[in-house]
Amino acid sequence: MFTRKTTLVLSLIEGLVLWLTSLVSIAVANNVLAPQGPEVSWELSLGRSLAFAVIGVTSLYFADLYDMVTLRRPAAFPERLPYTLALALCLLAALYYLLPALRLNAHVLLPCAGAGVVFLLAVRIMLGRVVRRREPERVLVLGDETLASRLADAVAVKGRGEYVVVGVLPLARDAEGINQQLHQAMHATQPDRVVVATADRRAPLPLQQLLQGRLSGIAVEDFVPFYERLAGKIALDALSPGSVVFGAGFGEARLYTAFSRAVGLMAALVGLVLLAPFLALIALAIRLTSPGPVFFIHQRVGRHGKPYGLIKLRTMQIADGPRSEWANDNNDRITPLGRLLRRFRIDELPQLINVLKGDMNLVGPRPHPVSNYLLFMERIPHYAFRSVVRPGITGWAQVRYGYANNLEQEIEKMRFDLFYIRNVSIWLDLRVLFETVHIVLRGHEGAIVVDQPIRGQRYGTLS
């Protein structure tokens, strides 16, 4: 089982790897590019390489690559590498601006960074082999059987062999009795972590025994954050109104809002300019292959519940009469070209115009049809928080769950949307964008979204 001491040792090892890598790169550059003598003194070379190593380890830390849970995931390092490199570049730029003497030339920095990534990847691969030889973390669940069952399912599906549920202990009516039962259960199961899973906050908890467990090195955690971290979504029925009102998250920091808006504007402008010839060809193909307009505008719910017109390429035949908005009821209307556009998400590209107008961000919860708004407000817990952030062209729920085609699926998808809203950050947006590119390049099929909303209905296609 990983401890904080393990992560400290790993950071020191990786810092040493980066330091030696940069030192060797400087020495090679001096011998090749300046054979008559060293370009800089060895004292300055040591300082530059040390600064490079410190920036590298700092970037890995802020990318959560020294988190004890992240360390058990073999895919965590390559997933977070782009963010780590971007952060390291920003930190190096700031350092070199403040202390120009520590600046590494481009002919040193680029091979140094490349070699550093290769060596760090080798360290992480060896670490992964060590981790796989270790036993998974033993989890004892204390509380409701329903929540405990859901947690066990999440561990089996999402745990990746990192956790194993060794026992479930229901809460007793009196604190003294549950203290004794928990003491016996902990002695029998030898857990590494105790997860308290109860929806009734008034139930007596074995605080004395839990405290003793923590003092002996056993991690104690509430069900909600553990499940959220494990499954990447929020347990709506275990989320109390108080935790929503007083808890962290569920809002955008000003710096994040300004940054995401600036990036969205720049990406939309560049994207529309570069894609203009391609979109013109697609528009011509739509007009030649099926009657009707090239675009359709669908009324969707935006930030703070304000409606706006979402712009998409038309991919369906015009409806000959009132129809349901559910996707499965409209498969016969989709055109051959439209199916291709939907498969590679090309029909979503005009939404860059919505980003320019400020209706949307690149990343955020997918906007729902206005016709569904009242129904979802009534039937989905905490649905109002979905409008705290701008909707997005892609989102966490899209890459983790896909499209929803009924109310039950939409409630499940809401768990992922709330996870995103609660943990919104630049890093999470970058992760969603990279996963979206992966999905688009592979051409994954998704549910079909109906082009025209049918007036008078309170339900519809959920995208």
C-alpha positions as CSV (number, residue, x, y, z in Angstrom):
1,M,0.0,0.0,0.0
2,F,1.3,3.4,-0.9
3,T,2.1,5.9,1.8
4,R,3.1,9.6,1.8
5,K,6.7,8.4,2.4
6,T,6.5,6.4,-0.9
7,T,5.4,9.5,-2.9
8,L,8.2,11.5,-1.3
9,V,10.8,9.0,-2.4
10,L,9.3,8.8,-5.9
11,S,9.5,12.6,-6.2
12,L,13.1,12.6,-5.2
13,I,14.0,9.8,-7.6
14,E,12.2,11.6,-10.5
15,G,13.8,14.9,-9.5
16,L,17.2,13.2,-9.6
17,V,16.4,11.7,-13.1
18,L,15.4,15.1,-14.4
19,W,18.5,16.7,-12.9
20,L,20.9,14.2,-14.4
21,T,19.1,14.3,-17.8
22,S,19.4,18.1,-18.0
23,L,23.0,18.0,-16.8
24,V,24.0,15.5,-19.5
25,S,22.1,17.5,-22.1
26,I,24.0,20.6,-21.2
27,A,27.3,18.8,-21.3
28,V,26.6,17.3,-24.7
29,A,25.5,20.6,-26.1
30,N,28.7,22.3,-24.8
31,N,30.9,19.6,-26.4
32,V,29.1,19.6,-29.7
33,L,28.1,23.2,-30.1
34,A,31.1,24.8,-28.3
35,P,34.0,22.4,-28.7
36,Q,36.6,25.1,-28.0
37,G,35.4,25.4,-24.5
38,P,32.3,25.2,-22.3
39,E,29.5,27.6,-23.1
40,V,28.8,28.3,-19.4
41,S,30.6,27.4,-16.2
42,W,29.8,24.1,-14.4
43,E,28.4,26.1,-11.5
44,L,25.8,27.8,-13.7
45,S,25.1,24.5,-15.5
46,L,24.4,22.8,-12.1
47,G,22.0,25.7,-11.2
48,R,20.2,25.5,-14.6
49,S,19.8,21.7,-14.4
50,L,18.6,22.0,-10.8
51,A,16.0,24.6,-11.7
52,F,14.8,22.4,-14.6
53,A,14.4,19.4,-12.2
54,V,12.5,21.5,-9.6
55,I,10.1,22.8,-12.2
56,G,9.5,19.3,-13.6
57,V,8.7,17.8,-10.2
58,T,6.5,20.8,-9.3
59,S,4.6,20.3,-12.6
60,L,4.1,16.6,-11.8
61,Y,2.9,17.4,-8.4
62,F,0.3,20.0,-9.6
63,A,-0.9,17.4,-12.2
64,D,-1.7,15.1,-9.2
65,L,0.9,12.5,-10.4
66,Y,2.1,12.1,-6.9
67,D,-1.4,11.4,-5.5
68,M,-1.6,8.0,-3.9
69,V,-4.7,7.0,-5.8
70,T,-3.4,8.3,-9.1
71,L,-0.1,6.3,-8.7
72,R,-2.1,3.0,-8.9
73,R,-3.4,3.9,-12.4
74,P,-1.0,2.9,-15.1
75,A,-2.7,5.3,-17.6
76,A,-2.6,8.3,-15.3
77,F,0.9,9.4,-16.5
78,P,0.3,9.5,-20.2
79,E,-3.2,11.0,-19.7
80,R,-1.8,13.9,-17.6
81,L,1.4,14.3,-19.6
82,P,0.1,17.1,-21.9
83,Y,-1.1,19.1,-18.9
84,T,2.2,18.5,-17.1
85,L,4.2,19.7,-20.1
86,A,2.0,22.8,-20.6
87,L,2.3,23.7,-17.0
88,A,6.1,23.1,-17.0
89,L,6.4,25.4,-20.0
90,C,4.5,28.2,-18.3
91,L,6.6,27.8,-15.1
92,L,9.9,27.8,-17.0
93,A,8.8,30.9,-19.0
94,A,8.1,32.7,-15.7
95,L,11.3,31.6,-14.2
96,Y,13.4,32.5,-17.2
97,Y,11.8,35.9,-17.3
98,L,12.6,36.6,-13.6
99,L,16.0,34.9,-13.7
100,P,17.4,35.0,-17.2
101,A,20.7,33.5,-16.1
102,L,19.0,30.1,-15.5
103,R,17.6,29.9,-19.0
104,L,18.3,26.8,-21.1
105,N,18.8,27.4,-24.8
106,A,16.3,25.7,-27.2
107,H,19.0,23.3,-28.4
108,V,19.4,22.1,-24.8
109,L,15.8,22.4,-23.6
110,L,14.1,20.3,-26.3
111,P,16.2,17.2,-26.1
112,C,16.3,17.5,-22.4
113,A,12.5,17.5,-22.1
114,G,12.2,14.6,-24.6
115,A,14.7,12.5,-22.7
116,G,13.2,13.4,-19.4
117,V,9.7,12.3,-20.5
118,V,11.2,8.9,-21.7
119,F,13.1,8.3,-18.5
120,L,10.1,9.3,-16.3
121,L,7.8,7.0,-18.3
122,A,10.3,4.2,-17.7
123,V,10.2,5.0,-13.9
124,R,6.4,4.9,-13.9
125,I,6.3,1.6,-15.8
126,M,8.6,0.0,-13.3
127,L,6.5,1.5,-10.5
128,G,3.4,0.0,-12.1
129,R,5.0,-3.5,-12.1
130,V,5.7,-3.1,-8.4
131,V,2.2,-1.9,-7.7
132,R,0.6,-4.9,-9.6
133,R,2.6,-7.2,-7.4
134,R,1.1,-5.7,-4.3
135,E,-2.2,-6.6,-2.8
136,P,-5.2,-4.3,-3.5
137,E,-6.2,-1.9,-0.8
138,R,-8.7,-3.6,1.6
139,V,-11.9,-1.6,2.2
140,L,-14.3,-2.1,5.0
141,V,-17.7,-0.5,4.4
142,L,-19.6,0.8,7.4
143,G,-23.3,1.8,6.9
144,D,-26.4,1.2,4.7
145,E,-26.5,-2.0,2.7
146,T,-27.8,-0.1,-0.4
147,L,-24.9,2.3,-0.5
148,A,-22.5,-0.4,0.4
149,S,-23.7,-2.6,-2.5
150,R,-23.4,0.4,-4.9
151,L,-19.9,1.0,-3.6
152,A,-18.9,-2.7,-4.1
153,D,-20.2,-2.5,-7.7
154,A,-18.2,0.6,-8.3
155,V,-15.1,-1.0,-6.9
156,A,-15.6,-4.1,-9.1
157,V,-16.1,-2.0,-12.3
158,K,-13.9,1.1,-11.7
159,G,-11.4,-0.1,-9.1
160,R,-8.9,-1.4,-11.6
161,G,-7.7,-3.9,-9.0
162,E,-6.7,-1.1,-6.6
163,Y,-9.4,-1.9,-4.0
164,V,-11.3,-4.9,-2.7
165,V,-14.3,-4.8,-0.3
166,V,-13.5,-7.1,2.6
167,G,-16.7,-6.6,4.5
168,V,-19.9,-4.6,5.1
169,L,-20.9,-3.7,8.6
170,P,-24.4,-2.3,9.1
171,L,-24.8,0.5,11.7
172,A,-26.2,-0.5,15.1
173,R,-28.8,1.6,16.9
174,D,-26.4,2.5,19.8
175,A,-22.9,4.0,19.5
176,E,-21.4,1.6,22.2
177,G,-22.6,-1.5,20.3
178,I,-21.3,-0.4,16.9
179,N,-18.0,0.6,18.5
180,Q,-17.6,-3.0,19.7
181,Q,-18.8,-4.5,16.4
182,L,-16.4,-2.3,14.4
183,H,-13.5,-3.2,16.6
184,Q,-14.2,-6.9,16.0
185,A,-14.7,-6.4,12.2
186,M,-11.4,-4.4,11.9
187,H,-9.6,-7.1,13.8
188,A,-11.1,-9.8,11.5
189,T,-10.7,-8.1,8.1
190,Q,-7.6,-6.0,8.7
191,P,-8.7,-3.1,6.4
192,D,-6.5,-0.4,4.9
193,R,-9.5,1.9,4.6
194,V,-12.9,2.3,6.3
195,V,-15.6,4.0,4.2
196,V,-18.6,5.3,6.1
197,A,-21.6,4.9,3.8
198,T,-24.8,6.2,5.4
199,A,-27.6,8.5,4.1
200,D,-28.9,9.1,7.6
201,R,-26.6,11.8,9.1
202,R,-28.3,11.3,12.5
203,A,-27.3,7.7,12.8
204,P,-24.8,7.1,15.7
205,L,-21.3,6.5,14.4
206,P,-18.5,4.6,16.2
207,L,-16.3,7.7,16.4
208,Q,-14.1,6.3,19.2
209,Q,-13.1,3.2,17.1
210,L,-12.8,5.2,13.9
211,L,-10.4,7.6,15.7
212,Q,-8.3,4.6,16.9
213,G,-8.3,3.2,13.4
214,R,-6.9,6.5,12.0
215,L,-4.2,6.6,14.7
216,S,-3.2,3.1,13.8
217,G,-2.8,4.1,10.1
218,I,-6.2,3.1,8.7
219,A,-7.7,5.7,6.3
220,V,-11.2,6.7,7.2
221,E,-13.3,8.4,4.5
222,D,-16.9,9.4,3.8
223,F,-18.8,7.5,1.1
224,V,-19.5,10.5,-1.1
225,P,-15.9,11.7,-1.9
226,F,-14.6,8.1,-2.1
227,Y,-17.4,7.1,-4.6
228,E,-16.9,10.3,-6.5
229,R,-13.2,9.8,-6.9
230,L,-13.6,6.1,-7.8
231,A,-16.5,6.4,-10.3
232,G,-15.9,9.9,-11.7
233,K,-19.6,10.8,-10.9
234,I,-21.7,11.9,-7.9
235,A,-24.1,9.7,-6.0
236,L,-27.2,11.9,-6.2
237,D,-29.2,10.1,-3.6
238,A,-26.4,10.3,-1.1
239,L,-25.8,14.0,-1.7
240,S,-27.6,16.0,1.0
241,P,-28.9,19.5,0.4
242,G,-26.5,20.8,3.1
243,S,-23.4,19.3,1.4
244,V,-24.5,21.1,-1.8
245,V,-25.2,24.4,-0.2
246,F,-22.1,24.5,2.1
247,G,-19.8,22.1,0.3
248,A,-16.9,23.0,-1.9
249,G,-17.3,23.3,-5.7
250,F,-20.4,23.9,-7.7
251,G,-19.2,27.1,-9.2
252,E,-16.5,28.7,-11.4
253,A,-13.5,30.6,-10.1
254,R,-13.1,34.0,-11.8
255,L,-9.6,33.1,-13.2
256,Y,-11.0,29.8,-14.7
257,T,-14.0,31.6,-16.2
258,A,-11.8,34.3,-17.8
259,F,-9.3,31.7,-19.1
260,S,-11.8,29.3,-20.5
261,R,-13.6,32.2,-22.2
262,A,-10.4,33.5,-23.8
263,V,-9.4,30.0,-24.9
264,G,-12.9,29.4,-26.3
265,L,-12.9,32.6,-28.3
266,M,-9.5,32.0,-29.8
267,A,-10.3,28.4,-30.6
268,A,-13.6,29.3,-32.2
269,L,-12.1,32.1,-34.3
270,V,-9.2,29.9,-35.5
271,G,-11.4,26.9,-36.0
272,L,-14.0,28.7,-38.1
273,V,-11.4,30.3,-40.3
274,L,-9.6,27.0,-40.9
275,L,-12.7,25.0,-41.4
276,A,-14.6,27.4,-43.6
277,P,-13.7,25.7,-46.9
278,F,-14.6,22.3,-45.4
279,L,-17.9,23.5,-44.0
280,A,-18.8,25.0,-47.4
281,L,-18.3,21.6,-49.1
282,I,-20.4,19.9,-46.4
283,A,-23.1,22.5,-46.8
284,L,-23.2,21.9,-50.6
285,A,-23.3,18.2,-50.0
286,I,-26.3,18.6,-47.6
287,R,-28.2,20.7,-50.2
288,L,-27.5,18.2,-53.0
289,T,-28.5,15.1,-51.1
290,S,-31.6,16.1,-49.3
291,P,-34.2,18.9,-49.4
292,G,-34.2,21.5,-46.7
293,P,-31.9,24.1,-45.0
294,V,-28.2,23.4,-44.4
295,F,-28.5,24.4,-40.7
296,F,-31.1,24.0,-38.0
297,I,-31.4,26.0,-34.8
298,H,-32.6,24.1,-31.8
299,Q,-33.7,26.0,-28.6
300,R,-31.5,24.9,-25.7
301,V,-31.1,25.9,-22.1
302,G,-28.0,28.0,-21.5
303,R,-26.2,29.4,-18.4
304,H,-28.6,30.5,-15.6
305,G,-31.4,28.8,-17.5
306,K,-31.5,31.3,-20.4
307,P,-32.6,29.8,-23.7
308,Y,-30.5,30.2,-26.9
309,G,-30.5,28.8,-30.4
310,L,-28.0,26.0,-30.8
311,I,-26.6,25.8,-34.4
312,K,-26.0,22.4,-36.0
313,L,-25.7,21.0,-39.5
314,R,-29.0,19.4,-40.6
315,T,-28.6,15.6,-40.7
316,M,-32.3,14.5,-40.9
317,Q,-35.1,14.7,-43.4
318,I,-37.7,17.3,-42.5
319,A,-40.4,15.8,-40.4
320,D,-43.8,15.4,-42.2
321,G,-45.8,15.9,-39.0
322,P,-45.6,16.0,-35.2
323,R,-43.1,13.4,-33.9
324,S,-41.6,12.4,-30.6
325,E,-38.2,14.0,-29.9
326,W,-36.7,10.7,-28.6
327,A,-33.9,9.5,-30.8
328,N,-35.1,6.0,-31.3
329,D,-38.4,7.3,-32.8
330,N,-36.5,9.2,-35.5
331,N,-34.0,6.7,-36.9
332,D,-35.8,6.6,-40.1
333,R,-35.3,10.3,-40.8
334,I,-31.6,10.3,-40.7
335,T,-29.9,10.7,-44.1
336,P,-26.8,8.7,-45.2
337,L,-24.7,11.8,-45.2
338,G,-26.1,12.8,-41.8
339,R,-25.1,9.4,-40.3
340,L,-21.6,10.0,-41.4
341,L,-21.6,13.5,-40.0
342,R,-22.9,12.4,-36.7
343,R,-20.5,9.5,-36.4
344,F,-17.5,11.9,-36.5
345,R,-19.4,14.7,-34.8
346,I,-18.9,17.0,-37.8
347,D,-22.5,18.2,-37.4
348,E,-21.5,19.9,-34.1
349,L,-18.9,22.2,-35.7
350,P,-21.2,25.2,-36.3
351,Q,-21.5,25.4,-32.5
352,L,-18.2,27.3,-32.6
353,I,-20.5,30.2,-33.6
354,N,-22.3,29.7,-30.3
355,V,-19.0,29.9,-28.5
356,L,-18.2,33.2,-30.2
357,K,-21.5,34.6,-29.2
358,G,-20.9,33.6,-25.5
359,D,-23.7,31.0,-25.4
360,M,-21.3,28.1,-24.9
361,N,-17.8,27.0,-23.9
362,L,-15.7,24.4,-25.6
363,V,-16.2,22.1,-22.5
364,G,-19.3,22.0,-20.2
365,P,-22.5,20.0,-19.7
366,R,-24.3,19.4,-23.0
367,P,-27.2,21.8,-23.3
368,H,-30.7,20.3,-23.0
369,P,-33.7,21.2,-25.1
370,V,-35.9,23.9,-23.6
371,S,-38.9,21.5,-23.9
372,N,-37.2,19.3,-21.3
373,Y,-36.3,21.9,-18.8
374,L,-39.4,21.8,-16.5
375,L,-39.5,18.1,-16.5
376,F,-35.9,17.8,-15.5
377,M,-36.2,20.4,-12.8
378,E,-39.0,18.3,-11.2
379,R,-37.5,14.8,-11.7
380,I,-33.7,15.2,-11.4
381,P,-32.2,16.1,-8.0
382,H,-30.0,19.2,-7.9
383,Y,-30.7,19.8,-11.6
384,A,-30.6,23.6,-11.2
385,F,-26.8,23.4,-10.6
386,R,-26.4,22.3,-14.2
387,S,-26.9,25.9,-15.3
388,V,-24.2,27.3,-13.0
389,V,-21.6,26.9,-15.9
390,R,-21.9,27.5,-19.6
391,P,-22.9,24.5,-21.6
392,G,-20.2,23.0,-23.8
393,I,-19.7,21.5,-27.2
394,T,-18.3,18.5,-25.4
395,G,-18.3,17.5,-21.7
396,W,-17.3,15.1,-19.0
397,A,-20.6,13.2,-19.2
398,Q,-20.3,12.9,-23.0
399,V,-16.9,11.2,-22.8
400,R,-17.7,9.1,-19.8
401,Y,-21.3,8.1,-20.5
402,G,-22.3,9.2,-24.0
403,Y,-25.8,10.2,-25.0
404,A,-29.0,9.6,-23.0
405,N,-32.2,8.5,-24.6
406,N,-34.6,8.4,-21.7
407,L,-35.1,10.0,-18.3
408,E,-33.4,7.2,-16.3
409,Q,-30.3,7.5,-18.5
410,E,-30.4,11.3,-18.1
411,I,-30.4,11.0,-14.3
412,E,-27.4,8.7,-14.6
413,K,-25.7,11.2,-16.9
414,M,-26.5,14.0,-14.4
415,R,-24.2,12.3,-11.9
416,F,-21.3,12.9,-14.3
417,D,-22.4,16.5,-15.0
418,L,-22.4,17.3,-11.3
419,F,-19.0,15.8,-10.9
420,Y,-17.7,18.1,-13.6
421,I,-19.4,21.2,-12.1
422,R,-18.1,20.4,-8.7
423,N,-14.5,19.8,-9.9
424,V,-14.4,22.2,-12.8
425,S,-10.8,23.2,-13.7
426,I,-8.5,23.9,-16.6
427,W,-7.0,20.4,-16.2
428,L,-10.4,18.7,-16.3
429,D,-11.3,20.7,-19.5
430,L,-8.0,19.6,-21.1
431,R,-8.7,16.0,-20.2
432,V,-12.2,16.2,-21.7
433,L,-10.9,17.7,-24.9
434,F,-8.2,15.0,-25.3
435,E,-10.7,12.2,-24.7
436,T,-13.1,13.9,-27.2
437,V,-10.5,13.9,-29.9
438,H,-9.8,10.3,-29.2
439,I,-13.6,9.4,-29.5
440,V,-14.0,11.5,-32.7
441,L,-10.9,10.0,-34.4
442,R,-12.2,6.5,-33.7
443,G,-15.7,7.5,-35.1
444,H,-17.7,6.1,-32.2
445,E,-21.4,5.9,-32.8
446,G,-23.7,7.9,-30.5
447,A,-27.4,8.3,-30.0
448,I,-29.2,10.2,-32.6
449,V,-30.3,13.7,-31.8
450,V,-33.5,15.0,-33.2
451,D,-33.2,18.1,-35.4
452,Q,-36.6,19.8,-34.8
453,P,-38.2,20.0,-31.4
454,I,-41.9,19.2,-31.3
455,R,-43.9,21.9,-29.6
456,G,-46.1,21.0,-26.7
457,Q,-44.1,18.1,-25.4
458,R,-42.1,18.2,-22.2
459,Y,-39.7,15.4,-23.0
460,G,-37.4,14.9,-25.9
461,T,-34.1,13.7,-27.2
462,L,-31.4,14.0,-24.5
463,S,-28.0,14.8,-25.8
